[in-house]
Amino acid sequence: MTVFVPACLEEAFDAFDKCPDAQLLAGGTDFMVEVNFALRRPPAVVCLRKVEELKGWRLEHAEVVLGAGITYAELMGPQLSDLLPGLAQASRTVGSPQIRNAGTLGGNLGTASPAGDSLPVLAALDARIVVASKKGRRSLGLDELIIGPKRTTLGPGEVIVEVRVPAALGSQEFLKVGTRNAMVIAVANVALVVDWAGQSVRCALGSVGPVVIRARDAEEFISSRIDWARRTLTDEGDVAEFTALVRSAARPIDDHRSTADYRRHAVGVCAQRALGRVLADHNGGTWEQTSWAS
Ligand SMILES: Cc1cc2nc3c(=O)[nH]c(=O)nc-3n(C[C@H](O)[C@H](O)[C@H](O)COP(=O)(O)OP(=O)(O)OC[C@H]3O[C@@H](n4cnc5c(N)ncnc54)[C@H](O)[C@@H]3O)c2cc1C
């Protein structure tokens, strides 16, 4: 098997010229599991670890630009935790330290699992994903890149190069439920972003449908019920309606990890708690102790 180790994107594209069926390898934390279980037999591999353009992150105007090769450990670093707290929270729940050191954001997108922990955060942040090939670049929303369980719209020789998200967009929360506390694939996960300046709430649900789901009705409802000047809810009773709308947005299935009913319940609890935490940040920490956050 041929293994290409390009140092830059141009060299990666050249590798696809030489071997169009080659497959991309980043941290290998999904890829190698499939190889080991004989679910994948790549004729050639393009290893992305040394590709300079995929490394690190930068601030560009009001956007954080994350290289596709950024690892979960890097996303948990102090500066990025401040800029993108939801993504840092999600990263902390991924696998073990070894997985977080090797696994990348680009790999999470490339795998396109409905349970991928970075994906609800990217959806709630309205992230743009930039993909490139020898033919040029295109920028996609998450729903344009991931169109089904483990299905993307990536074309031959296309590489995810970066993810662009608005910097410090209000408050962010990520919550995950699994069958145990650590080293676990999500039974349900939720990202909630409150854009105080734009007066909107965005809520994305993972592991409760074939792809990440934006709970649009719930978002619209709760955005209309927040007193944006006081940063509080006008009526605590609205939380029940928000939770019900989140649950009705979910399209879960029964599988070896959970029942659909439990997933629907869990996603509602996560969304409710995320909302409580975001509001508590601005109200002396009391919201989460109220009766509805259960
Ligand atoms: C023990 C264990 C625990 C795990 N826990 C979690 C967890 O809690 N949450 C979670 O979400 N995931 C988890 N995972 C899955 C995995 O770690 C993540 O999905 C990770 O982000 C994959 O990144 P990677 O760099 O290792 O990708 P790789 O395994 O190298 O690649 C994954 C896929 O993406 C493609 N790919 C990689 N980079 C690119 C790119 N730049 N452009 C286009 N395609 C690309 C590859 O071709 C491949 O199909 C776990 C895995 C293991 C083994």
The ligand as an SDF file (V2000), in Angstrom:
LIG
                    3D

 53 58  0  0  0  0  0  0  0  0999 V2000
  -11.7050    4.9970   21.9110 C   0  0  0  0  0  0  0  0  0  0  0  0
  -12.3820    6.0390   21.0590 C   0  0  0  0  0  0  0  0  0  0  0  0
  -13.2180    6.9760   21.6470 C   0  0  0  0  0  0  0  0  0  0  0  0
  -13.8520    7.9320   20.8670 C   0  0  0  0  0  0  0  0  0  0  0  0
  -14.6750    8.8390   21.4990 N   0  0  0  0  0  0  0  0  0  0  0  0
  -15.3170    9.7640   20.7500 C   0  0  0  0  0  0  0  0  0  0  0  0
  -16.1950   10.6930   21.3750 C   0  0  0  0  0  0  0  0  0  0  0  0
  -16.3820   10.7020   22.6040 O   0  0  0  0  0  0  0  0  0  0  0  0
  -16.8310   11.6030   20.5820 N   0  0  0  0  0  0  0  0  0  0  0  0
  -16.6430   11.6410   19.2190 C   0  0  0  0  0  0  0  0  0  0  0  0
  -17.2420   12.4890   18.5530 O   0  0  0  0  0  0  0  0  0  0  0  0
  -15.8150   10.7640   18.6120 N   0  0  0  0  0  0  0  0  0  0  0  0
  -15.1570    9.8320   19.3260 C   0  0  0  0  0  0  0  0  0  0  0  0
  -14.3330    8.9340   18.7070 N   0  0  0  0  0  0  0  0  0  0  0  0
  -14.1780    8.9910   17.2620 C   0  0  0  0  0  0  0  0  0  0  0  0
  -12.9690    9.8090   16.7510 C   0  0  0  0  0  0  0  0  0  0  0  0
  -11.9900    9.9750   17.7450 O   0  0  0  0  0  0  0  0  0  0  0  0
  -13.3990   11.1900   16.2360 C   0  0  0  0  0  0  0  0  0  0  0  0
  -14.4110   11.0950   15.2630 O   0  0  0  0  0  0  0  0  0  0  0  0
  -12.2150   11.9870   15.6830 C   0  0  0  0  0  0  0  0  0  0  0  0
  -12.5760   13.3300   15.5360 O   0  0  0  0  0  0  0  0  0  0  0  0
  -11.7160   11.4660   14.3320 C   0  0  0  0  0  0  0  0  0  0  0  0
  -10.6260   12.2830   13.9320 O   0  0  0  0  0  0  0  0  0  0  0  0
   -9.2900   11.6810   13.3250 P   0  0  0  0  0  0  0  0  0  0  0  0
   -8.3760   12.8130   13.1000 O   0  0  0  0  0  0  0  0  0  0  0  0
   -8.7650   10.5770   14.1660 O   0  0  0  0  0  0  0  0  0  0  0  0
   -9.8410   11.1060   11.9300 O   0  0  0  0  0  0  0  0  0  0  0  0
   -9.3760    9.8310   11.1160 P   0  0  0  0  0  0  0  0  0  0  0  0
   -9.6900    8.6020   11.8660 O   0  0  0  0  0  0  0  0  0  0  0  0
   -7.9980    9.9940   10.6130 O   0  0  0  0  0  0  0  0  0  0  0  0
  -10.3750    9.9700    9.8600 O   0  0  0  0  0  0  0  0  0  0  0  0
  -11.7630    9.8370   10.0450 C   0  0  0  0  0  0  0  0  0  0  0  0
  -12.4670   10.0180    8.6890 C   0  0  0  0  0  0  0  0  0  0  0  0
  -12.3910   11.3660    8.2720 O   0  0  0  0  0  0  0  0  0  0  0  0
  -11.7070   11.4710    7.0320 C   0  0  0  0  0  0  0  0  0  0  0  0
  -10.8890   12.6720    7.1400 N   0  0  0  0  0  0  0  0  0  0  0  0
   -9.9590   12.9690    8.0770 C   0  0  0  0  0  0  0  0  0  0  0  0
   -9.4890   14.2080    7.9010 N   0  0  0  0  0  0  0  0  0  0  0  0
  -10.1180   14.7140    6.8300 C   0  0  0  0  0  0  0  0  0  0  0  0
  -10.0570   15.9640    6.1530 C   0  0  0  0  0  0  0  0  0  0  0  0
   -9.2510   16.9650    6.5550 N   0  0  0  0  0  0  0  0  0  0  0  0
  -10.8610   16.1460    5.0740 N   0  0  0  0  0  0  0  0  0  0  0  0
  -11.7010   15.1750    4.6690 C   0  0  0  0  0  0  0  0  0  0  0  0
  -11.8160   13.9820    5.2720 N   0  0  0  0  0  0  0  0  0  0  0  0
  -11.0270   13.7540    6.3540 C   0  0  0  0  0  0  0  0  0  0  0  0
  -10.9110   10.1780    6.8860 C   0  0  0  0  0  0  0  0  0  0  0  0
  -10.7080    9.8390    5.5220 O   0  0  0  0  0  0  0  0  0  0  0  0
  -11.8310    9.2020    7.5670 C   0  0  0  0  0  0  0  0  0  0  0  0
  -12.8690    8.7870    6.7070 O   0  0  0  0  0  0  0  0  0  0  0  0
  -13.6580    7.9580   19.4710 C   0  0  0  0  0  0  0  0  0  0  0  0
  -12.8060    7.0170   18.8610 C   0  0  0  0  0  0  0  0  0  0  0  0
  -12.1660    6.0720   19.6430 C   0  0  0  0  0  0  0  0  0  0  0  0
  -11.2530    5.0740   18.9890 C   0  0  0  0  0  0  0  0  0  0  0  0
  1  2  1  0
  2  3  1  0
  2 52  2  0
  3  4  2  0
  4  5  1  0
  4 50  1  0
  5  6  2  0
  6  7  1  0
  6 13  1  0
  7  8  2  0
  7  9  1  0
  9 10  1  0
 10 11  2  0
 10 12  1  0
 12 13  2  0
 13 14  1  0
 14 15  1  0
 14 50  1  0
 15 16  1  0
 16 17  1  0
 16 18  1  0
 18 19  1  0
 18 20  1  0
 20 21  1  0
 20 22  1  0
 22 23  1  0
 23 24  1  0
 24 25  2  0
 24 26  1  0
 24 27  1  0
 27 28  1  0
 28 29  2  0
 28 30  1  0
 28 31  1  0
 31 32  1  0
 32 33  1  0
 33 34  1  0
 33 48  1  0
 34 35  1  0
 35 36  1  0
 35 46  1  0
 36 37  1  0
 36 45  1  0
 37 38  2  0
 38 39  1  0
 39 40  1  0
 39 45  2  0
 40 41  1  0
 40 42  2  0
 42 43  1  0
 43 44  2  0
 44 45  1  0
 46 47  1  0
 46 48  1  0
 48 49  1  0
 50 51  2  0
 51 52  1  0
 52 53  1  0
M  END
$$$$
